[in-house]
Each structure stands twice: as C-alpha cells, then as structure tokens.
Amino acid sequence: VIVNQSFAVDENSANGTSVGTVAASDQDPADTLSYSITAGNTGNAFAINASTGEITVNDSTQLDFESNPSFNLTVQVQDNGTGTLSDTATVTINLNDIDDTPPSVVANNGLTLAEGGTATISSAILSVTDTQQPAGSVNYTVIGGLTNGQLELTTAPGVAVTTFTQADIDAGLLVYVHDGSETLGDNFDFNVDDGLGNRITEQTFSIVVTPVDDTPPAIINNTGAHVGVGGSFVVTTDMLLAADTQPSSGLTYTLTSLPEGGELSINGVVLGLNDTFTQADIDAGSLLYTQTSLAGGDEGFTFSIDDGLGNRVTGIKFAVTPIILDGLDPVVTIDAGVPPVPVVPVPGVVNAAPVTPLIPLESGPVTSGGGSHGNPGGALEESAPPAGAPPGAPLLQPVVEAPVKDAQLQSTTIKAPENKAERSEPADQRLSDALWLALNRAQMDMDESAAPLPWLLAATRGAVWTFSAGFLAWILRGGSLLAMALSSMPMWRWMDPLPILPISRRERDERKRKSQEEAQHEIEEHRAVAAVLDKRSHQGGRM
C-alpha cells in the first residue's frame, strides 16, 4: 500500500541530490516491494531506487523554479508474492526558489567633472539591482583603471577605496576625486556580485575631465628697445608678446612701475601707475613709448600679466635703453686697427684726389689680389718709398670708400679693402721684362755719367736733336714715378693702361727669354750708338 506524499528540493540542485524516500507497506512481511515512476517525471528530472524507493535528482537543469516550480510524480509499488499486487500514489516534489539570477545593471552613465575637482557618484549614474538581495548585499569590486584620481567614501576623506556597495552609492557616500593633472579623462573597471555567487563582470565606468586654465601666461618676446633723445617707438609683438592657453588677446598687462624718462600711451592717452593695456593693444600697434627727458634713471617699466582666470605672472621688466649723442662727428674706424696717418706727397703726382683715403701698409712686398682692374703694374717684388719722400714714410695704397651711417645710431667701421677676385698669375710677369731692363740699364748709365752727354738722334725727316744725359734721366725718372703713382689710383680699377692677356707658363717663359734677348740686343745697340757718338765726337774735336 502506498499513499500520496510530497517532498521539497532546491532548484538547480546537483545531480544525485536526495529528494526523499517513498513510504509503502505490505500485509505479508515476507514479500519484497519494488518502486518505479510511471508518470509526471518531466525531462527525467528525477530517479527512484527500485528497491528502497529513494528519489534523487537525475537532471539538475530541469529544476528551475521560474519555469516549473513543482513535479507530480506517479509512483508505483508492487510485491513479489502470489498473485502480484501493486498500488500507485502521487508523489509531489516542490522546488525551492533559489536566487540564481545575477545582479542587473540599471544605470552606468559615467561622470563629468572639472580638472582637479571632486564629484559624487550617485545612483542616478551608477546603479545595480538584484532580484533576491538587498542593496547592502550588492557588492562592487574595482579591478582596474583610476590613473588620474581615486574613489573615496565621504566617511573617510582622502582614503582610496576599491570596494563599496550599492547602499553606499544610494546614500551619496561614494565620490571621485581628480588629481588635478592635465588630463581629459579617467575610468575604472568593476565587478558586481550578490553574495550568493551570482555576479556580473568587467563593467567600465567612464569619467570625463573638463580642462581648467590653471597655467600662468608665458612670455614669448621681451626684447626691450632703444630710443633716441626725444624719440618714440611703437611697442610691437616682436618686442613684447605673451601667450596663454586661452586666447592671448585677452591677456591684461598692469603697469607696476613707470619709466623715469618717458611715458606710455594708448591712442594718445598717457598711462599711469596701475593702469592696464592688453595684448590686443600691442597686436594692433596702439602702445607707444615716448622719451620725455634724460632723467638719468631707469627708462624701462615693469608690469604683471593676468589671464582673467586668476593666473598671473609678476615682476616682469621691459628694458628701454636711451641713445645719448655727444654732438661730435661720427667716428670712423678701420677694422685692421690701423690709425690714420697723413698722406705723403709724391713728386710727380699733382692734386691727388682727396676723396680716396690712403692707409699705410707694413713694410715688405706689396701684392695685389690680381685682376685687370687692380694695380695695372701687378705685384712689385720690392716696394720702396717714392723718391723725395721723407725717410720712414709709409707706403700708400688706395682704399675703397664706404658710406658712413647716421652718427645718431652708432660709429661706423670701414673695412680694409678686400679683393675677392680669383688670384691670377704673378703680376710681375705681366710687365715687359725688356722694358724694365732697358729702364734700369738707362738709369744706371745716366747715374754713372757725371757730365752731360750729347746724344744725336736721327729723325725720318733728317732732323737732328741733341739731348743731355741729365735731361733724358729727368724724363725717364719722372715717367717712372708717374706710372707708379697712376698704378696706385682707383682709376685703374676701371681702366688698365696696359692691356694684359693671360698666358700659360710655357708662353711666359718663352716671352721672358725673348725679352732678355731683345734687352741684350738693345744694350748692344746702345753700346754701338755710344761708340759712334764717341767717334764722331773725337772727329769733331780734330776738326
């Protein structure tokens, strides 16, 4: 005999979990009973021991309170006696509703706050609920993030927390504190569980940080300026310029000291102590500095700059240097450091151009940079003072004139002449060797002659001219000195008296050889002429 009976078991109980044992009886104690489930076992959720009648969980997935809160099993029991007898009954198994639902995120909207600020994380922006558990049992655990700030509970200011409950959020106790860094955001990752093993994982709460201008203005340009006596200048952005993270035109300058010998004005309005002007005034060229007197004090002024947000720099000075003139003519100096010396008059050179200044050169060979527009004579192997010059007189060389700047600004330095032309062949090779040999020979002969020597020269028309040796020496010597003087004048920079053509070394050697032969030939002719003249002179004496 079996009667209806019931049992209870938690939903989702594990397979093999004992639900209960079916009770049955038989009038013949010697008979053995056997049990079986004949109906109501949906999904084979349960099993029964045929010998003992114990019911156990066969498939835990079928034990879901929300979909099927109870099972009504038909259990049959029978004996093994003569004329087998059996009986059936309904065994009801009720499922206990267990919280197996994970928490649910209701709100996760993120947070926005100012740089360096503190903001409350309320339930309106972060909320998780559970169907079975109260808010105090819904636990948050921070698992990452928070690089630019920290979470705190108002009950413990300054102490960072990584765990809190939904009840803390609901009470307005959870806050985020930004560290004030120049960052635009932050976040934290978290898990939530209900204390019964049900959880949600890897959620992210975003934080947006609004930048705050807490950086003082930066000085970009502060060069100062120079001003002449009674002069003025516009303060430009090249002289004075500041910048800020906010629009720089809104920067305000406040005068903390005034120039002792000048004044500042904007559009004709003179500024006083603690008066202000803006970067926009400087940008527009409206700030004017005017020197009013030579007070002998500080011509500059000091100021502070404010960006209008409480960020300020102070104690900045703009230097103004007065240009004081002594009323003298401009001072002209030579880069080489050579002091000016008087020009030595040269015999044979008349009315030297006063506009061409001359500077003394050190003793030694005088060379030219080359080129047909330099010294037409090229380089002289040995330089000596001109005839008639005082002993120790400096040699002369033309100097290129240079414009002199306004004496009100500064003394001007005139650089020594520099010939940048490419160096050509030695200049002494460009003169006729024969010409110099002839001149030297003639001068030696004339110096050795103590008395006038008559010379007889035949012209094509048969005219006879008689010159004394002294007169011819005077002509040759004067011509030589004149050529030297002319070669030192700037005129030869534009016109050469002797056309010079570049020749190769072989051509130069050949020309030199021919010149020497011609010179020797001229010497021999000169001796022959002298012999003829001597002979005629003796014949004239006999007559």
C-alpha positions in Angstrom: 0.0 0.0 0.0 1.3 3.5 -0.9 -0.2 6.8 -0.2 0.2 10.3 -1.7 3.1 12.2 -0.3 5.4 15.2 -1.1 9.0 16.4 -0.9 10.9 19.6 -1.5 14.3 20.3 -3.0 16.2 23.5 -4.0 16.0 24.4 -7.7 19.2 23.7 -9.6 20.3 21.1 -7.0 23.1 18.9 -8.2 22.5 15.5 -9.8 22.3 12.8 -7.2 20.9 15.0 -4.6 18.4 13.0 -2.4 14.8 14.3 -2.5 13.1 11.8 -0.3 12.1 8.1 0.1 8.6 6.9 -0.8 6.8 5.2 2.1 4.8 1.9 1.3 3.7 -1.2 3.2 2.6 -4.8 2.6 0.4 -7.2 4.6 2.8 -10.0 4.1 6.1 -9.0 5.6 7.9 -11.7 3.7 7.1 -10.0 0.4 9.6 -7.7 -1.2 8.4 -4.4 -2.6 9.7 -2.7 -5.8 9.3 1.0 -6.8 9.0 2.8 -10.2 8.0 6.2 -11.6 5.3 5.7 -14.2 4.3 9.4 -14.9 5.0 13.1 -14.3 8.7 12.9 -14.5 9.3 15.7 -17.0 12.6 15.6 -18.6 13.6 12.7 -16.4 14.4 15.2 -13.7 14.3 12.6 -11.0 15.1 8.9 -10.5 13.8 6.4 -7.9 15.6 3.4 -6.4 13.5 0.4 -7.2 14.5 -1.4 -4.0 14.4 1.4 -1.5 12.0 3.9 -3.1 14.5 6.8 -2.6 14.0 9.6 -5.1 17.1 11.6 -6.3 17.9 14.4 -8.8 18.6 13.0 -12.2 19.0 16.2 -14.3 19.6 19.5 -12.4 18.9 21.6 -15.4 15.3 20.6 -15.2 14.9 22.0 -11.7 14.1 25.6 -12.5 11.6 27.2 -10.1 10.8 30.0 -12.5 9.8 27.6 -15.3 8.4 24.6 -13.3 8.1 25.1 -9.6 6.9 21.5 -8.8 6.7 18.0 -10.2 3.8 15.5 -9.6 5.3 12.0 -9.9 3.2 8.8 -10.2 5.0 6.2 -8.2 4.0 2.5 -8.4 4.8 -0.1 -5.8 4.3 -3.9 -6.1 5.2 -7.0 -4.2 6.6 -10.3 -5.3 4.0 -12.6 -3.6 1.4 -15.0 -5.1 -0.9 -13.0 -7.3 1.3 -10.0 -7.6 -0.3 -6.9 -6.1 0.6 -3.3 -6.9 -0.5 0.1 -5.9 0.2 3.7 -7.1 0.3 7.1 -5.5 1.2 10.7 -6.4 4.5 12.0 -5.0 4.7 15.8 -5.3 8.2 17.4 -5.4 8.2 21.1 -4.8 11.2 23.2 -5.9 12.6 25.8 -3.5 13.1 29.1 -5.3 16.8 29.9 -5.0 18.4 33.3 -6.1 20.3 32.2 -9.1 19.9 35.4 -11.1 23.0 37.7 -11.4 22.7 41.3 -10.5 21.3 43.6 -13.2 22.9 47.0 -14.2 20.3 49.7 -14.1 22.5 52.8 -14.7 26.1 53.3 -15.8 26.1 56.8 -17.3 29.6 58.0 -16.4 30.7 61.2 -14.7 31.8 64.7 -15.8 33.8 67.0 -13.6 36.3 69.8 -13.8 40.1 69.3 -13.7 41.2 68.9 -10.1 37.6 68.6 -8.9 35.5 66.2 -6.7 32.2 64.7 -7.8 29.6 62.4 -6.2 28.8 59.1 -8.0 25.0 58.9 -7.3 22.6 56.1 -8.0 21.3 58.1 -11.0 24.6 57.5 -12.8 25.6 54.1 -11.3 23.1 51.5 -10.1 22.9 47.7 -9.9 20.0 45.7 -8.5 19.4 42.1 -7.6 16.0 40.3 -7.6 16.7 38.5 -4.3 19.3 40.5 -2.4 19.1 44.0 -0.8 21.3 46.9 -1.9 23.6 46.3 1.0 24.4 42.8 -0.4 25.2 44.1 -3.9 29.0 44.5 -3.7 31.2 46.4 -6.2 34.9 45.5 -6.6 37.2 47.8 -8.6 39.5 45.7 -10.8 41.3 48.4 -12.9 41.7 51.9 -14.1 41.8 55.1 -12.0 45.1 56.5 -13.3 44.2 60.2 -12.7 42.3 60.1 -9.5 40.7 57.9 -6.8 37.4 56.8 -5.3 36.7 57.8 -1.8 33.9 57.5 0.8 32.8 60.7 2.4 33.0 58.9 5.7 36.8 58.5 5.2 38.1 61.5 3.2 41.4 61.1 1.4 41.3 57.3 1.7 41.1 55.5 -1.6 38.6 52.6 -1.7 38.3 49.7 -4.2 35.2 48.1 -2.7 31.8 49.5 -1.9 28.1 48.6 -2.0 25.0 49.8 -3.8 23.8 51.1 -0.4 26.9 53.4 -0.3 26.0 54.8 -3.7 22.4 55.2 -2.8 23.4 57.1 0.3 25.6 59.5 -1.7 28.8 58.4 0.1 30.9 57.5 -3.0 32.9 60.3 -4.6 35.6 60.5 -7.3 38.5 62.9 -6.7 40.6 64.1 -9.7 44.3 64.6 -9.1 44.5 67.9 -11.0 46.7 66.6 -13.7 46.4 68.0 -17.3 44.2 65.0 -18.4 41.0 64.8 -20.2 39.5 61.7 -18.6 39.7 58.7 -16.3 37.7 55.4 -15.7 37.5 52.3 -13.6 36.6 48.7 -14.3 34.5 46.7 -11.8 32.6 43.5 -11.0 29.4 43.2 -9.0 28.1 40.1 -7.1 25.1 39.5 -4.9 26.9 37.5 -2.2 25.3 34.2 -3.4 27.8 33.5 -6.2 25.8 35.4 -8.8 27.9 38.2 -10.5 28.4 40.4 -13.4 32.0 41.2 -14.5 34.2 43.6 -16.4 32.0 46.7 -16.3 33.5 50.1 -17.0 32.6 53.5 -15.5 33.8 56.4 -17.6 34.9 59.8 -16.2 35.3 62.9 -18.4 37.6 65.7 -17.1 37.0 69.2 -18.2 40.3 71.2 -18.6 40.8 74.2 -16.4 43.2 77.0 -17.3 45.4 77.0 -14.3 48.6 77.8 -16.2 50.0 81.3 -15.9 50.7 83.2 -19.1 54.0 82.6 -20.8 56.3 85.4 -22.0 57.3 84.8 -25.7 59.1 88.0 -26.5 60.6 90.6 -24.2 63.5 92.1 -26.2 63.4 95.7 -24.8 64.1 98.6 -27.1 66.4 101.6 -27.8 65.2 105.2 -28.1 66.9 108.4 -29.1 66.7 111.7 -27.2 63.1 112.9 -27.6 62.3 109.9 -29.7 59.5 107.4 -29.6 58.7 103.9 -30.8 55.7 101.6 -31.0 55.9 98.6 -28.8 55.3 95.7 -31.2 54.8 92.0 -30.8 58.4 91.5 -31.8 59.4 93.4 -28.7 56.7 92.2 -26.2 54.5 89.2 -26.6 52.8 86.9 -24.1 50.7 83.7 -24.7 48.2 81.7 -22.8 46.1 78.5 -23.2 43.1 80.8 -23.5 43.0 83.4 -26.3 46.1 85.6 -25.8 44.3 88.8 -26.9 42.5 88.7 -23.6 45.8 89.0 -21.5 45.9 92.1 -19.4 49.1 94.0 -18.6 49.2 96.1 -15.4 51.9 98.7 -15.0 53.7 98.3 -11.7 56.4 100.9 -12.3 56.7 103.7 -14.9 59.7 104.8 -16.9 61.5 107.8 -15.3 62.4 109.5 -18.5 59.5 108.5 -20.7 55.8 107.7 -20.9 53.5 105.0 -22.3 50.3 105.9 -24.1 47.5 104.2 -26.0 45.8 106.2 -28.7 47.2 109.4 -27.2 46.1 108.6 -23.6 49.0 108.5 -21.3 49.1 105.5 -18.9 49.8 105.9 -15.2 50.8 103.6 -12.4 48.5 100.5 -12.2 46.9 101.4 -15.5 46.4 98.5 -17.9 46.6 97.6 -21.5 46.1 94.3 -23.3 47.9 92.0 -25.7 45.3 93.1 -28.3 46.6 96.7 -27.9 50.1 95.5 -28.6 48.9 93.4 -31.5 47.2 96.5 -33.0 50.3 98.7 -32.6 48.5 101.0 -30.2 51.1 101.1 -27.4 53.5 104.0 -27.8 56.6 104.8 -25.8 57.9 108.4 -25.9 61.0 109.7 -24.2 60.3 112.9 -22.4 63.6 113.7 -20.6 67.0 112.4 -19.8 66.3 111.8 -16.2 69.3 109.6 -15.8 67.2 106.9 -14.2 65.6 103.8 -15.4 63.9 104.3 -18.8 62.2 100.9 -18.7 58.9 99.8 -17.0 57.7 96.8 -15.1 54.4 95.0 -15.3 52.3 92.0 -14.4 50.1 89.8 -16.7 46.8 88.3 -15.8 44.7 85.9 -18.0 41.4 86.8 -16.2 41.2 83.4 -14.6 43.4 84.1 -11.6 46.6 83.0 -13.3 49.2 85.8 -13.1 52.9 86.5 -13.6 54.5 89.5 -11.9 57.7 91.5 -11.7 58.4 91.5 -15.5 60.6 94.3 -16.8 60.7 95.8 -20.3 64.1 97.5 -20.7 64.4 100.8 -22.6 68.0 102.0 -23.4 68.4 105.6 -24.4 70.8 106.6 -27.2 72.8 109.6 -25.9 74.7 111.6 -28.6 77.7 113.7 -27.7 77.3 116.2 -30.6 80.5 115.1 -32.3 81.0 113.9 -35.9 80.7 110.2 -36.5 83.8 108.2 -35.6 85.2 106.2 -38.5 87.5 103.3 -37.6 89.3 100.7 -39.6 88.8 97.0 -38.9 92.5 96.3 -39.1 93.1 98.7 -36.3 95.5 100.9 -38.3 95.4 104.6 -37.1 95.0 107.2 -39.8 98.3 108.8 -41.0 98.9 111.9 -43.1 99.3 111.5 -46.8 102.9 111.8 -48.0 103.2 114.0 -51.1 104.8 112.2 -54.0 106.9 114.1 -56.6 105.3 113.9 -60.0 101.8 113.3 -58.6 99.8 116.6 -58.6 96.4 117.2 -56.9 95.8 113.6 -55.7 92.1 113.0 -55.4 91.1 113.9 -51.8 88.1 111.5 -51.9 90.4 108.5 -52.0 91.7 107.8 -48.4 95.1 106.1 -48.2 96.2 103.8 -45.4 99.8 102.9 -44.7 101.0 99.4 -45.4 103.5 97.4 -43.5 107.0 97.1 -45.0 107.6 94.2 -47.4 106.4 93.2 -50.8 103.2 94.8 -51.9 100.9 92.4 -53.7 97.6 92.8 -55.4 94.7 90.4 -55.4 95.1 90.2 -59.2 92.7 91.1 -62.0 92.9 93.6 -64.7 91.1 96.2 -62.6 93.6 96.2 -59.7 97.1 97.7 -59.8 98.0 97.8 -63.5 101.5 97.0 -62.6 100.6 93.9 -60.8 102.7 93.0 -57.8 106.1 94.7 -57.1 108.7 92.4 -55.8 110.4 95.1 -53.7 108.5 98.2 -52.5 110.2 101.3 -51.5 109.1 104.9 -50.6 108.8 107.2 -53.6 111.6 109.4 -54.5 111.6 112.6 -52.4 109.6 111.1 -49.6 110.8 111.5 -46.0 112.6 108.6 -44.6 110.3 106.1 -42.9 107.3 107.4 -44.7 104.5 104.8 -45.0 103.7 103.3 -48.4 100.3 104.2 -49.8 97.5 102.0 -51.1 94.0 103.1 -52.4 91.1 102.2 -50.2 87.6 101.7 -51.4 85.3 104.4 -50.0 82.4 103.1 -47.8 79.2 105.0 -46.8 79.0 106.2 -43.2 75.8 105.5 -41.3 73.9 108.1 -39.3 76.0 109.3 -36.4 73.0 109.2 -34.1 72.9 105.5 -34.3 76.5 104.3 -33.9 80.0 104.8 -35.1 80.7 103.1 -38.4 83.6 100.7 -39.2 85.0 100.8 -42.7 86.6 97.5 -43.6 90.0 97.4 -45.1 89.9 96.8 -48.9 89.5 93.2 -49.8 89.9 92.0 -53.3 87.8 88.8 -53.7 88.8 88.2 -57.3 90.4 85.0 -58.1 94.2 85.2 -57.9 95.7 85.3 -61.3 99.3 84.8 -62.5 102.1 86.8 -60.8 101.7 90.4 -61.8 105.4 91.0 -62.4 105.3 88.5 -65.3 102.7 90.6 -67.0 105.0 93.6 -67.4 107.5 93.7 -70.2 110.7 92.4 -68.8 112.6 94.0 -71.6 111.1 97.4 -70.7 112.2 97.2 -67.1 115.7 96.0 -68.1 116.0 98.9 -70.5 114.9 101.4 -68.0 117.2 100.1 -65.3 120.1 100.0 -67.7 119.5 103.5 -68.9 119.2 104.8 -65.3 122.5 103.1 -64.3 124.3 104.6 -67.3 122.9 108.0 -66.6 123.9 107.8 -62.9 127.4 106.9 -63.9 127.7 109.9 -66.2 129.0 113.0 -64.4 128.8 115.4 -67.3 126.2 116.0 -69.9 126.5 113.6 -72.8 125.2 114.8 -76.2 123.0 112.4 -78.0 122.4 112.5 -81.6 119.1 111.1 -82.8 118.1 110.9 -86.4 114.5 111.6 -87.3 112.9 110.4 -90.5 113.0 113.9 -91.9 116.6 114.1 -91.2 116.2 116.5 -88.2 118.9 116.1 -85.5 118.0 116.6 -81.9 120.6 116.9 -79.2 119.7 116.0 -75.6 121.8 116.0 -72.5 122.0 112.8 -70.3 120.6 114.7 -67.3 117.6 115.9 -69.3 116.8 112.3 -70.5 117.3 111.0 -67.0 114.8 113.5 -65.6 112.2 112.5 -68.2 112.6 108.7 -67.6 112.7 109.1 -63.8 109.6 111.4 -63.8 107.7 109.0 -66.1 108.6 106.0 -63.9 107.3 107.8 -60.8 104.2 108.9 -62.6 103.5 105.4 -63.7 103.9 104.2 -60.1 101.5 106.9 -58.8 98.9 106.2 -61.5 99.0 102.5 -60.8 98.0 103.2 -57.2 95.0 105.3 -58.1 91.5 103.8 -58.1 91.1 104.8 -61.7 92.9 101.6 -62.7 90.1 99.6 -61.1 88.1 100.5 -64.2 90.8 101.1 -66.9 94.2 99.4 -67.3 96.9 101.5 -69.1 98.4 98.3 -70.3 96.2 95.5 -71.7 97.3 92.3 -70.1 96.4 88.9 -71.5 96.6 85.7 -69.5 99.3 83.4 -70.8 100.4 80.0 -69.9 103.7 79.2 -68.0 105.3 78.0 -71.2 104.3 81.1 -73.1 105.5 83.3 -70.2 108.9 81.6 -70.2 109.2 81.9 -73.9 108.3 85.6 -73.7 110.8 86.1 -70.9 113.6 84.5 -73.0 112.8 86.7 -76.0 112.6 89.8 -73.8 116.0 89.0 -72.4 117.4 88.5 -75.9 115.8 91.8 -77.0 117.2 93.5 -74.0 120.7 92.2 -74.7 120.2 93.3 -78.3 119.2 96.8 -77.2 122.2 97.0 -74.9 124.5 96.1 -77.8 122.8 98.7 -80.0 123.1 101.2 -77.2 126.9 100.5 -77.0 127.2 100.7 -80.7 125.4 104.1 -80.8 127.6 105.3 -77.9 130.7 104.2 -79.8 129.5 106.0 -82.9 128.8 109.2 -80.9 132.2 109.0 -79.3 133.9 108.5 -82.6 132.1 111.5 -84.1 132.9 113.5 -81.0 136.6 112.8 -81.5 136.3 113.6 -85.2 134.7 116.9 -84.3 137.5 117.6 -81.9 140.0 117.2 -84.6 138.1 119.5 -86.9 
